Structures are given as C-alpha cells and as structure tokens.
C-alpha cells in the first residue's frame, strides 16, 4: 500500500495549471509519481509552485524533462525478447488463422517508437497486410518526434536478431541506425493522451500497452482497462508489461492466455 503524500499548500492550483499547459492529469498518477514531481522541483531549486510552473511554461526542454521524470521514456527494440518471440511464434499466427492477415494493431503509449517499430517488423516478417497501419499513440510530442525520425542508438538494437539489422535498418554512423521506410510506412504515430482520448469501439485485434499503466493510480488503471477492452474486437488480445497483471480480468470480460496476455471474450 502506498503511503500518503503531503504536498505544500497550493499544489491543487499547480496541478490545474499543469493540466491546462500540458494536458496532464496529475491526479491520475500514483503517489510515488507525485513525489517525483516534488523531487524535480527541489532539483530545479524552486521555492514554490509559482516558480516551478513558470519554468515549465517558458522552457520546452524543462517540460520534456518533467514528462520524462514523471513516466520515464526509456525503451529498446524487442524489450523482454522472449515475450516478442512468443508474439511472433504463437499469438500472431493464431490471430492470422482466426482473422486473416489484415490485423488491426495498436501500440498504446508508444514513447520513442521502439515498440511500434518492433511490432511492424513482426508484421513484415509474417506478411501482414498494410494498410491497416499499426496505430501508435503517446502524450509526449518530443518522444513522438523521435519516433517519426526513426533514428536510434545501437544499444537500443541489442535485442534485434543480427540478420534483421541489415534487413530493417540503415546504418547512419558508427553508433546510429535508421529504421527503413518499409517498416516506418507500417506505423501511424499520433500525439494523444490515453486518459482523455475517445477510443474507437471494437476496432483492434491486438493492443500492446506495456509499462504504461504502472504509473497510474488503481482507479485510473481500471478505467483505462475498461476502455481498452471495449476497443478490442471479440477474440482480440491485449498484452501488458512483464511486471503487470490485470487482477480483476473477469469483471472486464477478459480471459488470461498465460503471462502478460488477455483475450476479450
């Protein structure tokens, strides 16, 4: 259980200003994230919330740092590789068998794009039809711009099979690689806030929402999961992160398919 966090007077007004400026609903986050907000405030040597907000309002780089500190945008291609190979060898072939090769897929909380492009590589390997495109949503404009450029450091490719590096990436210099256009064309990135966006209904065959809801309160998690279930087609699958579990899956009309996987009934 999380211990209660007691901010200074004026925090409610600060949260409202942040919501107006950045479309971020801080009350949707866990108590530990509120602590992180105040740790950053101390790092920037702000004595009050007005100073803190002025920095955020005037400096785009500080807003980026604030977002990264709240929900860290760190990723890599095929993070937790065994999960991805299970997706390639078991989950997607079964979906293809049931629904054909025109699968609709979504990377929810796509950050800097590694997850969405990893899914696009699997789609290319399994000869899924395009369109439909893989949807990739994230709240962070800077992270989305990085995704659109498609240029990554070699360390982010550590889990990519060696034969796929030449097949799906172009070497830019000794340390950087760019995703080839054949893969980039499979993904459509959007700057969207999952918490207040309207989700399409009965649209997706596969949703990846990994390491996103871990930052949110229990109430916000439940609301998001309800929205995700409604946007899945019957028989559609949702994959969560390696440390995440949906404990009330029955009430959400989901059935577990093993670790990290749930199917809409």
Order of alpha helices (4+ residues) and beta strands (2+ residues): alpha-alpha-alpha-alpha-alpha-alpha-beta-alpha-beta-alpha-beta-alpha-beta-beta-alpha-beta-beta-alpha-beta-beta-beta
